[in-house]
Amino acid sequence: MPTKSIKLSEETYRELVELAGKLQAEFKKPVSIEEAIKYLLRRKISDLAGSWDISDGEVREIKESLSKGWRTWKSA
């Protein structure tokens, strides 16, 4: 299969290596950078449901902020 080269910042590369390490621990098998990228591409927003640990105070703050923002929204 043909391959392509891409440029990544050092930070992005480190994050991919870290993700590959986490996936390797989870799947109990070696995981390449390519497999880590494929894993990220297959994810859906719904995969994140329930992954955010948030307090009641933070929920209240977010709701108040959204409510304030919607009050300033002007419809066309």
N, C-alpha and C positions, 0 to 999 in steps of 0.2 A: 504494500500500500504506500502511495507517495506520502511524504511528510512535508510540513511547512515549519518555518522558523518564525517565532514571534519575539518581540522585545517586551520585557517586563521590567518594572522598576525593582530595585532590590527589596523594597518593602512588600510588594505584591508577591514576589518570588518566595520570600520568607513566610508569608501567610499561606501560600499554597503548600509549602513544605510542611508547615504546622498542621494544616488540614489533612494532608496525606498521612501524617503521623497519627492523628486522631482516628482517621478511617481505618488505618492499619490495626490500631488497637481494638476498634469496634468489630471489624471483620475478621480479625485474627489471621491476616494474610498480607503479604507485601502490597502496597498501593503506590502506583506511580503518580507523577504530577499530572499526566494526561488523564488518569482515572479520577483524580481529584477534580479536575476541570469538568469532566463529564458528569460527575456527581453534582456539582454546582449547577450545571446547565439543565439537569433533569428535575431540579427542585421546583416546587410550586409554592406560592405564598401560603397556601393552606397547610403546608408542611411545618410552618412556624407556629401554628395555633397551639396555644398553651405553653409555649416555650419562654414566655416573658414573665418573670417573677416580679409582680408589681403590688405595691401596698394600696390599701383603700384610700389613703391620702393622695397618692400619686394619681389614682383613677379620678378622684374628685378634682384635682388640679387640671388634669387633661380635659375633663368634661367642661370645667369652667372656662378654660382657654378656648376650646372649640366654640362654646356658646358665645363668648365675647367676639370671636372672629366672625361667626355667622351673622351677628347683629350688624357688623360693619359692611357686610356683603351687599352690594347693590345689584338688583336684577335689571336686565335690559328692557 
